[in-house]
């Protein structure tokens, strides 16, 4: 039995042209999945503990824009940071339907619950 030279053995193999794209697609799907899981965690994980008692009361005056509302909620200790609130409000379509008023947020209310209440 004669052995063929290495170059002859390799000639018969062809690279699958779809293979690099399938790896790229898998990586993209994994990134999208991780991003979705991270967004869900930010929305649904418990928020800060109330400074006093079981709830935090906040007054949102009429005419305030979304960034002002976010800063007021951070100052009151209802949310940890304004950026996730701003992004979630825009993404969920709640940015233009927030209403002025007096709100009572239970301790550790999730970002999603805060947006639902307002």
N, C-alpha and C positions, 0 to 999 in steps of 0.2 A: 504494500500500500504506500503510495507516494503522497507526500504532503505537499499541499499547494503553498506557494509563498504567501506571506501575510497580506501583501497588497492584493492578491487575487481573492483572498477570503473577504476582504473588506468591500470589494467592488460590488458584491451581491447585496449588501445591506444598504438600504436607503433610509435616510432620516425621515421621520414622520413630520410633515410640515405643520400639522395641527398641534403637535405636542407643545411647542413654546407658548402658543396661544391658550392652550388648556391650563397650563400652569399659571399664566397671567390672570385668566378668568377665575381660577380657584383663589388666588391671592386677593383679587378684587372682591369676590364674594365674602371672604373671611373678613376683610377690612370693613365692608358694609355691615356685616353681622356684628362685629365688635362695636362699630359706631352706634348701631341701633340699640345694642345692649347698654352702652354707656349713656345714651340719651334716656332710655327707660329708667335707668338707675337714678339719674339726676332728677327726673320727674317724680319718681315714686318713693325714694328713700326718705326717711323722716328728716324734718328740718330741725332748727335749733330748739333747745328747751326754753320754755317761757322764763323770762327774768323773774317774774313774781306770779305765784299761783299756777293755775292750770291753763290759763289763756292769756293772750296779749291783745289789748284793744288798740286799734289804730283808726284815726280819722283821715280819710282821703278827701281833701277839698275838691270842689268842682273846678274844672279847667286845667287840672294837672295833666301833663303829658306822661307817657310811659316811663321815661328815664327818671322823672321826678317821683313817680309812684314807687319805682324800684328803690330809689335812695331812701324814701320814707320807710319802706318795709325793712330795709337793712338797718336803719337807725333804730327801729322799734324792736329788732331782733326776731322778726318773723321769717326772714330768709337770710342766707349767709352772704350772698354776693349778688349784685345787680345783673351781671352778664347772663347767667343761666335763666334768670327771670325774663329778661328782655328777649332772649332767643326763643324760649318756650312760648312766650306770649305771641310772638310773631308767627312761629311755626304752627301753633294750634289755632291761630285766627282770633285770639282773644284780645289782641292789642287794641282793636278799635271798638271793643264792646265793654271795656272796663267802666265801672260806674262809681261816682263819688258816693261817700257815705261813711258811716261808722261801722267798723267790722271788728269782730272778736274771733281771733284765730287760736284754736287749741294748741297746746304745747306740742311741739314736734310735728306740726302740720306739714305734709309734703308740698312741694312746689305745685303739683297738680291740684291739690285741694285749695291752695291759696288762689290760684288762677280761677278755679271754679267758683269760689266764694265772691270774688270781685267781678 
